[in-house]
Amino acid sequence: MKRHLSIFLALLTFVSFASAQLSLDPDDDFYFIAQSWELRGVVSSLPPMRPYPLGNIKAILEEAIEKGNERDKQIAQDYWQQVTGKSWTLSLSASATGKIESNRSESDNSFDPYFILEPKVAGDHFFYKDMVSMGYSAGIAAFSSEPDEMLPIYTNIQTDTLADPATVGPADCYLDFNDVLALGKKNVFIQAGIFRSGWGPFIDQGLSLNDSSFHRTGLSFTYTGEKLSYTQLFAAIAASHAYDGSGLLPNKFLAFHAIEFSPVEKISLAYYENIVYGKRFEPAGFLPVPYMISEELTGSTDNVQMGLMIKFKPFSGFLWTTDLFIDDFDIDEIVKLNIDSKNRLGFMNGFIYAPEDSFCSQLSVNYVIITPYTYSHWDYDSDTSSTISPATYSYQNYTNNSIPMGSAIPPNSDALTFRIEFRPKKNLTVSVDTRFMRHANVCESLTDDEAITYLLADDGVYATDGSIYNHANFANEGKETGTHVDTAWDHLNFLSQDHKMYVFQAGVNAKAHINAFKKTKLSLNFGYTFEYIRNKGVDANMFPGGKVLPVKNADTITGYTYNGKTYSTSEADKKALVEDVRKEWEAALYDVINNYFTLGFTLKF
């Protein structure tokens, strides 16, 4: 519902894109810094899941002040003042982005400006000798246009707001709210509230819980020991249309847990599981039991994934990580050493290096693979009939509010990412990020009969864009179970298609913090990203429903019509029909160069 509130006009005289509290935002620079301290042995083991409670943040800063070098102490003392100083703050800032797009196929250039305005109040509170803490932030975010149109491809929006805007002049205004209540000690605690969460050493790139995914209402438990750690999360998330992620419905849930064991000082092994399900409440998600077993015991058929992470620290400051995320796999074929089957998985391998006493604070490199149909589970309209319609919502795909909860890159992709962060002074950070990615539309591998099944469906039933909404089952009217897409079920098809989309991104971001005047801090931000996309449009629907109409004689299909042309049901004509549709998709591919310039500031009182 659109609301027009005049009070927003007064609020927007102050402009803000404020940083969130440390206990709420797993993307805050503090978490990169704390990770570097841990790798160098300045602080003891960090909690496995981000964000951390205020008590843990204070303990980390105390260790850094006590054990760190002079640079570490200065940084930790600044954060200490932020955490233990004024219990609440008001922040007023602005961020503006200009996007220059050059369509190389049409020699067409365009410039689009984009603004984010957001006044925000935030606070931290401790109770009972730090046993209980609370962090919160509340503001109003005003967008001049759709935020995902002004971000590099496959980048999650960082502002936690998407729904129910009020229109004020040229801007859409949203409530932006997060909070967390924590109870416990440094090594064992629970957290509850509305916040984003991340798990795994590569911040913003987790295969299971990505720090940049949309916030959610959640309850988590964490235990951290010298050799063993355990964490569990139960969260209420939002379902969206199975076709394209539009719309929102409740009663979708995520359960996650991970156990990590370190047999020796330099090596640790972690096993983790997820469940995504909906339309019922399942208490098993709260229990520290194997989800694969609980699913069998309760007769459930939910979306369950598992993973194994290995971390190796050969020397101080260096971490090598391998993460295998298993969505589904064909164990019979794997035993035969055949991987050309329905093996839906994510794989990450890379390292993080934090040098000692250097203006280069951290360097990381990783390679990620997401095979076709990973994260892309499906739903039917009911439990007793395997129908799929334009009104079908997905309660099992790995999204919350239409945003992926795992890797931001889509299925049937791989990516090589390089990141280096410089901190020449305690109040100045410069980061350089580079990524090369490949993506292909798995529907290019479909058989002619499978493609025609998609084409004959109503518009809005099946996605054929190779995204997380492109699933591996057909409807089966009047039956309780659906029909597998044989190509998806019997073959891997990882980047084996003729047309691939290539993405190259390179960016630099600089942040400076200045004590502007008494009790007021000014933060300045500049960012630039260059993006080149070859074959943009690979991610468009290849076989959209509603474009091909059947020619019938009674109930028998005798042919097809497409663009005014009629095709028979012979194999040759079916092949020609599919090829004509595919050529139309191919003709729409184009190359594009995007340049993103961002300027922002924050005044924090």
C-alpha positions in Angstrom: 0.0 0.0 0.0 1.4 3.4 -1.0 1.4 6.0 1.8 2.0 9.7 1.5 3.3 11.1 4.8 4.1 14.8 5.0 6.4 14.1 8.0 8.9 12.6 5.5 9.4 16.0 4.0 10.9 17.3 7.2 13.0 14.2 7.7 14.5 14.5 4.2 15.9 17.9 5.0 18.5 15.7 6.7 20.2 13.2 4.4 21.7 10.0 5.6 23.2 6.7 4.5 24.4 5.9 7.9 26.5 3.0 9.1 24.7 0.5 11.2 25.7 -0.6 14.7 28.5 -3.2 15.0 26.2 -5.7 16.6 23.7 -5.5 13.7 25.7 -5.2 10.5 28.0 -8.2 9.5 29.2 -6.0 6.6 30.8 -3.4 8.9 34.5 -2.9 8.4 35.0 -4.1 12.0 34.4 -7.7 10.9 37.2 -7.6 8.3 39.5 -6.0 10.9 38.6 -8.6 13.6 39.2 -11.4 11.1 42.6 -10.1 10.4 43.4 -9.9 14.1 42.3 -13.5 14.6 44.5 -14.7 11.7 47.5 -12.9 13.2 46.8 -14.3 16.7 46.0 -10.9 18.2 42.6 -12.1 19.4 41.3 -15.5 20.2 38.8 -17.5 18.1 35.9 -15.4 16.8 32.3 -16.6 17.0 31.5 -18.6 13.8 28.4 -16.5 12.9 28.3 -12.8 12.3 27.2 -10.3 13.7 28.6 -10.6 17.2 26.9 -9.5 20.5 28.2 -6.3 22.1 29.9 -8.3 24.9 32.0 -10.2 22.4 32.8 -7.1 20.5 34.1 -5.5 23.7 36.2 -8.6 24.5 37.7 -8.6 21.0 38.6 -4.9 21.3 40.1 -5.4 24.8 42.3 -8.2 23.4 43.4 -6.0 20.5 44.3 -3.1 22.8 46.3 -5.4 25.0 48.1 -7.6 22.5 48.1 -5.7 19.2 50.8 -3.5 17.7 50.5 0.3 17.8 48.3 0.4 14.7 46.0 -2.3 16.1 45.6 -0.5 19.4 44.7 2.8 17.7 42.0 1.1 15.6 40.7 -0.8 18.5 40.5 2.3 20.8 38.5 4.1 18.2 36.0 1.3 18.0 36.0 1.1 21.8 34.9 4.7 22.1 32.1 3.9 19.5 30.9 0.9 21.5 31.2 2.3 25.1 30.6 6.0 24.4 27.2 7.6 23.9 24.4 5.0 24.2 22.6 6.4 21.2 23.5 8.4 18.1 21.8 10.3 15.3 23.4 10.0 11.8 22.7 12.2 8.8 24.2 11.4 5.5 23.8 11.2 1.7 24.9 8.9 -1.1 24.7 9.6 -4.8 25.6 7.2 -7.6 25.9 8.0 -11.3 25.7 5.1 -13.8 27.1 5.5 -17.3 26.0 2.7 -19.5 27.4 2.1 -23.0 25.6 -0.4 -25.2 28.4 -1.5 -27.6 25.9 -3.3 -29.9 23.9 -0.2 -30.5 26.6 2.5 -29.8 24.2 4.0 -27.3 25.2 5.7 -24.1 23.1 6.8 -21.2 23.6 8.4 -17.8 21.4 7.6 -14.8 21.7 9.4 -11.4 20.6 7.7 -8.2 20.3 9.0 -4.7 19.8 7.4 -1.3 18.7 9.6 1.7 18.3 8.2 5.2 18.1 9.8 8.6 18.7 7.2 11.3 18.9 6.8 15.0 20.9 3.9 16.5 22.0 2.7 19.9 23.8 0.2 22.0 22.8 -0.8 25.6 24.4 -3.1 28.2 22.7 -4.7 31.2 23.7 -6.9 34.0 27.5 -6.6 33.7 27.4 -7.2 29.9 25.4 -10.4 30.2 22.6 -8.8 28.3 23.0 -6.3 25.5 20.8 -4.7 22.9 21.6 -2.9 19.6 19.2 -1.2 17.3 19.0 1.1 14.3 15.9 2.8 12.9 15.6 5.1 10.0 13.8 6.1 6.8 15.5 5.2 3.5 14.5 7.2 0.4 15.4 5.9 -3.0 15.2 8.0 -6.2 14.8 4.9 -8.3 14.9 1.1 -8.0 18.1 0.3 -6.2 18.9 -3.0 -8.0 19.0 -1.0 -11.3 22.0 1.0 -10.0 24.1 -1.9 -8.7 26.7 -4.0 -10.6 25.2 -7.3 -11.8 24.7 -10.0 -9.1 25.2 -7.6 -6.2 22.9 -7.6 -3.2 21.4 -4.3 -2.0 22.9 -3.3 1.3 19.9 -1.4 2.7 17.5 -3.5 4.6 14.2 -2.3 3.1 12.2 -3.4 0.1 8.5 -3.3 0.8 5.5 -0.9 1.3 7.0 2.4 0.3 5.5 5.9 0.8 6.0 8.1 -2.3 7.3 11.6 -1.5 7.9 13.6 -4.6 10.4 11.8 -6.8 11.5 9.3 -4.1 10.1 6.1 -2.6 10.6 6.1 1.2 10.9 2.9 3.3 11.3 2.0 6.9 14.7 0.6 7.6 14.9 -1.1 10.9 17.2 -3.7 12.6 17.6 -4.8 16.2 19.2 -7.6 18.2 18.9 -8.7 21.8 21.8 -10.9 23.1 22.0 -12.9 26.3 25.0 -14.8 27.6 28.8 -14.8 28.0 31.6 -14.5 25.5 31.7 -18.2 24.6 28.0 -19.1 24.8 25.1 -16.8 24.0 21.8 -16.5 22.2 20.6 -13.6 19.9 17.2 -12.6 18.8 15.9 -9.9 16.6 15.9 -8.6 13.0 19.3 -8.7 11.3 21.4 -10.1 8.5 23.8 -12.9 9.3 26.8 -14.5 7.7 28.8 -17.7 8.2 32.2 -18.6 6.7 35.5 -16.7 6.4 34.7 -14.9 3.1 32.5 -12.0 4.2 29.7 -11.3 1.7 30.4 -14.5 -0.3 29.1 -17.3 1.9 27.7 -20.3 0.1 25.2 -21.0 2.9 24.7 -17.7 4.8 25.8 -14.7 2.9 26.3 -11.5 5.0 24.9 -9.4 2.2 21.6 -11.3 2.0 18.3 -9.6 3.1 17.7 -9.3 6.9 15.3 -11.6 8.6 13.6 -12.2 12.0 15.8 -14.8 13.7 16.9 -16.6 16.8 20.4 -18.0 17.1 22.5 -19.9 19.6 26.3 -20.0 19.6 28.9 -21.9 21.6 32.6 -21.3 21.0 35.2 -23.6 22.7 38.9 -24.1 22.3 38.4 -27.1 19.9 34.7 -27.3 19.3 32.1 -24.7 18.3 28.4 -24.9 17.4 25.9 -22.5 16.1 22.2 -22.7 15.2 19.9 -20.3 13.5 16.1 -20.4 13.1 14.6 -17.6 11.0 11.3 -16.5 9.5 11.7 -15.4 5.9 9.5 -14.3 3.1 8.2 -16.4 0.1 7.9 -15.0 -3.4 6.5 -16.0 -6.8 8.2 -19.2 -8.1 8.5 -17.6 -11.5 10.3 -14.3 -10.9 10.5 -13.6 -7.2 7.8 -10.9 -7.2 5.2 -10.6 -4.4 5.6 -11.6 -0.8 3.9 -14.2 1.5 4.6 -15.4 5.0 5.1 -18.9 6.5 8.5 -19.6 5.0 11.4 -20.6 7.3 15.1 -21.2 7.4 16.9 -23.4 9.8 20.8 -23.6 9.9 23.3 -25.3 12.1 27.0 -25.9 12.0 29.5 -27.8 14.1 33.2 -27.1 13.8 36.1 -29.2 15.3 39.7 -28.3 15.4 41.8 -31.5 16.1 45.1 -29.5 15.9 45.9 -25.8 16.1 46.2 -25.2 12.3 43.3 -27.2 11.0 39.6 -27.2 11.5 36.7 -29.1 10.0 33.1 -27.9 9.9 29.9 -29.7 8.9 26.7 -27.6 8.4 23.1 -28.1 7.2 20.2 -26.0 6.1 16.5 -26.5 5.8 14.2 -24.2 3.8 10.5 -25.0 4.0 7.1 -23.4 4.4 3.3 -23.4 4.9 3.8 -25.1 8.4 5.8 -24.7 11.5 8.4 -27.4 12.1 9.9 -27.6 15.7 12.7 -29.9 14.4 14.5 -26.9 13.1 15.2 -25.8 16.6 16.8 -29.1 17.7 20.5 -29.9 17.5 19.9 -33.1 15.4 20.9 -34.0 11.9 18.3 -32.4 9.6 18.7 -35.2 7.0 17.5 -37.7 9.7 14.8 -35.5 11.1 13.4 -35.1 7.6 13.1 -38.9 7.1 11.6 -39.4 10.6 8.9 -36.8 10.0 8.2 -37.8 6.4 9.1 -34.3 5.2 10.3 -33.5 1.7 11.8 -30.1 2.4 14.8 -28.4 0.8 17.7 -29.7 2.8 21.4 -28.9 2.0 24.6 -29.9 3.7 28.2 -28.8 3.5 31.7 -29.4 4.6 34.3 -26.7 5.2 38.0 -27.2 5.8 40.2 -24.4 7.1 44.0 -24.6 7.2 46.3 -22.0 8.8 49.9 -22.9 7.7 51.4 -19.8 9.2 50.4 -16.6 11.1 48.1 -14.3 9.2 47.2 -16.9 6.4 44.0 -19.0 6.0 43.3 -21.4 3.2 39.6 -22.5 3.0 37.7 -25.1 1.0 33.9 -25.1 1.2 31.6 -27.7 -0.4 27.9 -26.9 -0.3 25.8 -29.9 -1.4 22.2 -29.2 -2.5 21.6 -32.5 -4.2 23.8 -35.2 -5.7 23.5 -38.6 -7.4 25.4 -41.0 -5.2 24.9 -43.9 -7.5 26.7 -42.1 -10.3 29.3 -40.7 -8.0 30.3 -44.2 -6.9 30.8 -45.0 -10.6 33.0 -41.9 -10.8 30.5 -40.2 -13.1 29.7 -36.6 -12.2 27.5 -36.0 -15.3 24.3 -36.2 -13.4 22.1 -34.2 -11.0 25.0 -32.9 -8.9 23.8 -29.6 -7.6 26.5 -28.0 -5.5 28.5 -24.9 -4.7 32.2 -25.0 -4.3 34.6 -22.4 -3.0 38.4 -22.5 -2.6 40.6 -19.6 -1.7 42.8 -17.9 0.8 42.9 -14.8 3.1 46.1 -13.2 4.1 46.5 -10.5 6.8 50.2 -9.3 6.9 51.7 -8.1 10.1 52.2 -4.3 10.7 51.6 -3.4 7.0 49.5 -0.7 5.3 48.0 -3.6 3.4 45.6 -4.9 6.0 44.1 -7.9 4.1 44.3 -9.7 0.8 41.9 -12.5 -0.4 41.5 -14.6 -3.5 38.8 -17.2 -4.0 37.2 -19.2 -6.8 33.5 -20.2 -6.7 31.5 -22.7 -8.7 27.7 -22.9 -8.6 26.4 -25.8 -10.7 23.0 -25.7 -12.6 19.8 -25.8 -10.5 21.7 -25.3 -7.2 19.4 -23.4 -4.7 16.5 -23.8 -7.3 14.0 -26.0 -5.5 10.4 -25.9 -6.6 6.9 -25.9 -5.2 3.5 -27.0 -6.4 0.2 -25.3 -5.7 -0.8 -28.0 -3.2 0.5 -31.1 -1.4 -1.9 -33.4 -3.3 -1.7 -32.0 -6.8 1.5 -31.2 -8.7 0.1 -28.1 -10.5 2.2 -25.0 -11.2 0.6 -21.7 -12.2 1.5 -18.0 -12.4 0.2 -17.8 -8.8 2.5 -20.4 -7.4 4.8 -19.2 -4.6 8.1 -20.9 -3.7 8.6 -22.0 -0.2 11.6 -24.1 -0.9 14.0 -22.1 -3.2 17.0 -20.6 -1.4 15.7 -17.0 -1.3 14.4 -14.6 1.3 12.3 -11.7 0.0 13.5 -12.8 -3.5 17.1 -12.2 -2.6 19.5 -15.3 -2.6 20.5 -16.3 0.9 23.7 -18.1 -0.4 26.0 -17.0 -3.2 24.8 -13.9 -5.1 25.9 -15.4 -8.4 23.3 -17.6 -10.1 23.4 -21.3 -10.9 25.6 -22.5 -13.8 28.3 -19.9 -13.0 31.8 -19.6 -11.7 33.7 -16.6 -10.4 37.2 -15.6 -9.5 37.3 -12.8 -7.0 40.3 -10.8 -5.8 40.1 -8.3 -2.9 42.9 -6.2 -1.3 42.4 -3.7 1.5 44.8 -0.9 2.4 44.8 1.0 5.6 47.6 3.6 5.4 46.2 5.4 8.4 43.8 4.3 11.1 41.0 6.5 9.8 41.5 5.8 6.1 40.6 2.6 4.3 41.0 1.9 0.5 39.8 -1.4 -0.9 40.3 -2.8 -4.4 37.9 -5.5 -5.7 38.2 -7.5 -9.0 35.9 -10.3 -10.2 35.8 -12.3 -13.4 32.6 -14.4 -13.8 31.1 -16.7 -16.4 27.4 -17.6 -16.6 25.3 -19.7 -19.0 21.6 -20.4 -19.4 21.1 -24.1 -18.7 18.0 -24.1 -20.9 20.2 -24.0 -23.9 20.9 -27.7 -23.2 17.3 -28.8 -23.2 15.9 -31.3 -25.7 13.4 -30.1 -28.3 10.5 -31.8 -26.5 11.5 -30.2 -23.2 11.8 -26.8 -24.8 8.3 -27.2 -26.4 6.8 -28.1 -23.0 8.1 -24.8 -21.7 6.8 -22.9 -24.7 3.3 -24.4 -24.5 2.9 -23.4 -20.9 1.1 -20.3 -19.9 3.1 -17.1 -19.5 4.5 -16.8 -16.0 4.6 -20.5 -15.1 8.1 -21.5 -15.8 11.3 -19.4 -15.7 13.8 -20.3 -18.4 16.3 -17.6 -17.7 18.9 -19.9 -16.0 18.3 -18.1 -12.6 17.5 -19.4 -9.2 13.9 -19.6 -10.3 14.7 -21.9 -13.2 13.8 -25.3 -11.5 14.1 -28.9 -12.7 10.5 -30.1 -12.6 7.4 -29.9 -14.8 3.8 -29.9 -13.5 1.9 -33.1 -13.8 -1.8 -32.2 -13.8 -4.0 -34.5 -11.7 -1.0 -36.3 -10.2 0.5 -36.0 -6.7 4.1 -35.9 -8.1 5.6 -33.9 -10.9 7.7 -34.8 -13.8 11.5 -34.4 -13.9 13.1 -32.4 -16.6 15.2 -35.3 -17.9 18.1 -33.1 -19.1 18.3 -31.6 -15.6 18.0 -34.9 -13.9 20.5 -37.0 -16.0 23.2 -34.5 -16.8 25.3 -31.9 -15.0 25.5 -29.4 -18.0 27.9 -27.1 -16.1 28.9 -24.2 -18.4 28.6 -26.6 -21.4 26.3 -24.2 -23.4 27.4 -22.4 -26.6 26.5 -18.9 -25.4 28.1 -17.7 -22.2 27.9 -14.4 -20.4 31.2 -13.0 -19.3 31.5 -10.4 -16.6 34.5 -8.4 -15.6 34.3 -6.0 -12.7 37.0 -3.9 -11.1 36.4 -1.3 -8.4 38.0 0.9 -5.8 36.3 2.2 -2.6 37.8 4.7 -0.2 36.5 5.6 3.3 37.8 8.4 5.5 36.7 9.2 9.1 37.2 12.7 10.5 36.4 14.4 13.8 34.5 17.3 12.3 33.8 19.2 15.5 32.9 18.5 19.1 31.1 15.1 19.5 30.5 14.9 15.7 32.2 12.6 13.3 32.2 13.0 9.5 32.7 10.0 7.2 33.4 10.4 3.5 33.1 7.7 0.9 34.1 7.4 -2.7 33.6 4.4 -4.9 34.1 3.6 -8.6 33.3 0.3 -10.4 34.0 -0.6 -14.0 31.9 -3.4 -15.4 32.1 -5.1 -18.8 29.4 -7.7 -19.7 29.7 -9.7 -22.8 26.5 -11.4 -24.1 24.2 -9.6 -21.7 20.8 -11.2 -22.2 22.0 -14.8 -21.6 20.0 -14.4 -18.3 16.7 -13.7 -20.2 14.0 -16.2 -20.6 14.9 -18.5 -23.5 11.6 -20.3 -23.9 8.9 -18.1 -22.5 5.4 -19.6 -22.1 2.5 -18.3 -24.1 4.5 -17.5 -27.3 3.8 -20.9 -29.0 0.2 -22.0 -29.5 -0.9 -25.6 -30.1 -2.9 -26.6 -33.2 -5.4 -29.2 -32.1 -7.7 -31.7 -33.7 -10.1 -32.6 -30.8 -7.7 -33.2 -27.9 -4.7 -34.2 -30.1 -2.0 -31.7 -30.9 -1.3 -31.7 -34.6 1.0 -28.7 -34.8 2.2 -25.4 -33.4 2.1 -21.8 -34.4 4.7 -19.2 -33.7 5.1 -15.7 -35.1 2.4 -16.5 -37.7 4.2 -19.6 -38.9 2.8 -23.2 -38.5 5.0 -26.2 -37.6 4.0 -29.8 -37.7 4.7 -32.3 -34.9 7.4 -34.1 -36.9 10.8 -34.2 -35.3 12.3 -32.0 -38.0 9.6 -29.3 -37.5 9.9 -29.4 -33.7 13.6 -28.9 -34.1 13.0 -26.0 -36.4 10.5 -24.4 -34.1 12.9 -24.6 -31.1 15.7 -23.2 -33.2 13.6 -20.3 -34.3 12.8 -19.4 -30.8 16.4 -19.8 -29.7 17.6 -17.6 -32.5 15.3 -14.8 -31.3 16.8 -15.1 -27.8 20.3 -15.2 -29.3 19.7 -12.1 -31.5 18.9 -10.1 -28.3 22.3 -10.6 -26.8 24.5 -7.5 -26.5 27.7 -6.2 -24.9 27.6 -3.4 -22.4 30.1 -1.3 -20.4 28.9 0.2 -17.1 30.7 2.8 -15.0 29.5 3.4 -11.5 30.6 6.5 -9.5 29.5 6.9 -5.9 30.0 9.8 -3.5 28.7 9.8 0.0 29.1 11.3 3.5 27.8 10.6 7.0 27.5 13.0 9.9 27.2 11.1 13.1 26.1 13.0 16.3 
